Protein backbone atom coordinates (compact mmCIF):
# COMPACT_ATOMS: atom_id res chain seq x y z
CA UNK A 1 0.00 0.00 0.00
CA UNK A 2 1.30 3.40 -0.88
CA UNK A 3 1.38 5.83 2.01
CA UNK A 4 -0.21 9.26 1.61
CA UNK A 5 2.83 10.75 3.32
CA UNK A 6 4.63 13.84 2.18
CA UNK A 7 7.55 13.43 4.56
CA UNK A 8 8.97 10.05 5.52
CA UNK A 9 11.78 9.76 8.04
CA UNK A 10 13.69 6.53 7.80
CA UNK A 11 14.12 4.02 10.58
CA UNK A 12 12.24 1.09 12.03
CA UNK A 13 10.14 3.04 14.54
CA UNK A 14 9.11 5.60 11.93
CA UNK A 15 8.10 2.78 9.57
CA UNK A 16 5.94 1.18 12.26
CA UNK A 17 4.29 4.52 13.07
CA UNK A 18 3.45 5.12 9.41
CA UNK A 19 2.17 1.57 8.87
CA UNK A 20 -0.06 1.66 11.92
CA UNK A 21 -1.52 5.10 11.21
CA UNK A 22 -2.23 4.20 7.58
CA UNK A 23 -3.89 0.92 8.60
CA UNK A 24 -6.00 2.44 11.39
CA UNK A 25 -6.94 5.84 9.99
CA UNK A 26 -6.62 5.60 6.18
CA UNK A 27 -5.28 9.17 6.07
CA UNK A 28 -5.55 11.43 3.07
CA UNK A 29 -2.43 13.21 4.37
CA UNK A 30 0.28 12.00 6.72
CA UNK A 31 3.41 13.89 7.65
CA UNK A 32 5.83 12.40 10.17
CA UNK A 33 8.87 14.28 11.45
CA UNK A 34 11.59 12.72 13.57
CA UNK A 35 12.43 15.36 16.18
CA UNK A 36 14.85 13.13 18.10
CA UNK A 37 18.03 14.99 17.11
CA UNK A 38 16.70 18.11 18.84
CA UNK A 39 16.40 16.11 22.06
CA UNK A 40 19.72 14.24 22.03
CA UNK A 41 21.08 13.91 25.53
CA UNK A 42 17.79 14.95 27.14
CA UNK A 43 15.46 12.83 29.22
CA UNK A 44 13.74 10.23 27.09
CA UNK A 45 16.54 10.04 24.54
CA UNK A 46 17.26 6.33 24.33
CA UNK A 47 20.14 6.75 21.90
CA UNK A 48 18.31 5.15 18.96
CA UNK A 49 17.58 8.45 17.22
CA UNK A 50 13.90 7.52 17.14
CA UNK A 51 12.32 8.63 20.40
CA UNK A 52 10.66 11.98 19.62
CA UNK A 53 8.23 12.57 16.73
CA UNK A 54 5.69 15.05 15.39
CA UNK A 55 2.82 13.82 13.25
CA UNK A 56 0.22 15.62 11.17
CA UNK A 57 -2.56 13.34 10.04
CA UNK A 58 -5.68 14.15 8.05
CA UNK A 59 -8.45 11.56 8.00
CA UNK A 60 -12.20 11.27 7.57
CA UNK A 61 -12.06 9.24 10.81
CA UNK A 62 -11.74 12.58 12.63
CA UNK A 63 -14.92 14.18 11.27
CA UNK A 64 -17.11 15.36 14.16
CA UNK A 65 -14.57 14.42 16.84
CA UNK A 66 -12.99 16.70 19.43
CA UNK A 67 -9.23 17.28 19.55
CA UNK A 68 -8.94 14.86 22.47
CA UNK A 69 -10.95 12.15 20.70
CA UNK A 70 -8.75 12.53 17.62
CA UNK A 71 -5.57 12.23 19.67
CA UNK A 72 -6.95 9.12 21.36
CA UNK A 73 -7.47 7.50 17.95
CA UNK A 74 -3.85 8.21 17.07
CA UNK A 75 -2.64 6.96 20.45
CA UNK A 76 -4.74 3.79 20.13
CA UNK A 77 -3.28 3.10 16.69
CA UNK A 78 0.25 3.35 18.08
CA UNK A 79 -0.52 1.42 21.28
CA UNK A 80 2.55 -0.18 22.81
CA UNK A 81 4.98 2.09 20.93
CA UNK A 82 3.98 4.96 23.20
CA UNK A 83 4.97 3.05 26.31
CA UNK A 84 8.04 1.33 24.95
CA UNK A 85 9.73 3.13 22.04
CA UNK A 86 8.30 6.64 21.68
CA UNK A 87 9.09 9.12 24.43
CA UNK A 88 7.28 12.12 22.92
CA UNK A 89 4.70 12.52 20.17
CA UNK A 90 3.24 15.85 19.07
CA UNK A 91 -0.06 15.26 17.25
CA UNK A 92 -1.93 17.46 14.79
CA UNK A 93 -5.07 15.59 13.75
CA UNK A 94 -7.55 17.14 11.35
CA UNK A 95 -10.51 16.18 9.19
CA UNK A 96 -10.35 16.87 5.44
CA UNK A 97 -10.86 20.54 4.68
CA UNK A 98 -9.64 21.72 8.09
CA UNK A 99 -6.42 23.64 8.62
C-alpha positions as CSV (number, residue, x, y, z in Angstrom):
1,X,0.0,0.0,0.0
2,X,1.3,3.4,-0.9
3,X,1.4,5.8,2.0
4,X,-0.2,9.3,1.6
5,X,2.8,10.8,3.3
6,X,4.6,13.8,2.2
7,X,7.6,13.4,4.6
8,X,9.0,10.1,5.5
9,X,11.8,9.8,8.0
10,X,13.7,6.5,7.8
11,X,14.1,4.0,10.6
12,X,12.2,1.1,12.0
13,X,10.1,3.0,14.5
14,X,9.1,5.6,11.9
15,X,8.1,2.8,9.6
16,X,5.9,1.2,12.3
17,X,4.3,4.5,13.1
18,X,3.4,5.1,9.4
19,X,2.2,1.6,8.9
20,X,-0.1,1.7,11.9
21,X,-1.5,5.1,11.2
22,X,-2.2,4.2,7.6
23,X,-3.9,0.9,8.6
24,X,-6.0,2.4,11.4
25,X,-6.9,5.8,10.0
26,X,-6.6,5.6,6.2
27,X,-5.3,9.2,6.1
28,X,-5.5,11.4,3.1
29,X,-2.4,13.2,4.4
30,X,0.3,12.0,6.7
31,X,3.4,13.9,7.7
32,X,5.8,12.4,10.2
33,X,8.9,14.3,11.5
34,X,11.6,12.7,13.6
35,X,12.4,15.4,16.2
36,X,14.9,13.1,18.1
37,X,18.0,15.0,17.1
38,X,16.7,18.1,18.8
39,X,16.4,16.1,22.1
40,X,19.7,14.2,22.0
41,X,21.1,13.9,25.5
42,X,17.8,15.0,27.1
43,X,15.5,12.8,29.2
44,X,13.7,10.2,27.1
45,X,16.5,10.0,24.5
46,X,17.3,6.3,24.3
47,X,20.1,6.7,21.9
48,X,18.3,5.2,19.0
49,X,17.6,8.4,17.2
50,X,13.9,7.5,17.1
51,X,12.3,8.6,20.4
52,X,10.7,12.0,19.6
53,X,8.2,12.6,16.7
54,X,5.7,15.1,15.4
55,X,2.8,13.8,13.3
56,X,0.2,15.6,11.2
57,X,-2.6,13.3,10.0
58,X,-5.7,14.1,8.1
59,X,-8.4,11.6,8.0
60,X,-12.2,11.3,7.6
61,X,-12.1,9.2,10.8
62,X,-11.7,12.6,12.6
63,X,-14.9,14.2,11.3
64,X,-17.1,15.4,14.2
65,X,-14.6,14.4,16.8
66,X,-13.0,16.7,19.4
67,X,-9.2,17.3,19.6
68,X,-8.9,14.9,22.5
69,X,-10.9,12.2,20.7
70,X,-8.7,12.5,17.6
71,X,-5.6,12.2,19.7
72,X,-7.0,9.1,21.4
73,X,-7.5,7.5,18.0
74,X,-3.8,8.2,17.1
75,X,-2.6,7.0,20.5
76,X,-4.7,3.8,20.1
77,X,-3.3,3.1,16.7
78,X,0.2,3.3,18.1
79,X,-0.5,1.4,21.3
80,X,2.5,-0.2,22.8
81,X,5.0,2.1,20.9
82,X,4.0,5.0,23.2
83,X,5.0,3.0,26.3
84,X,8.0,1.3,24.9
85,X,9.7,3.1,22.0
86,X,8.3,6.6,21.7
87,X,9.1,9.1,24.4
88,X,7.3,12.1,22.9
89,X,4.7,12.5,20.2
90,X,3.2,15.8,19.1
91,X,-0.1,15.3,17.2
92,X,-1.9,17.5,14.8
93,X,-5.1,15.6,13.7
94,X,-7.5,17.1,11.3
95,X,-10.5,16.2,9.2
96,X,-10.4,16.9,5.4
97,X,-10.9,20.5,4.7
98,X,-9.6,21.7,8.1
99,X,-6.4,23.6,8.6
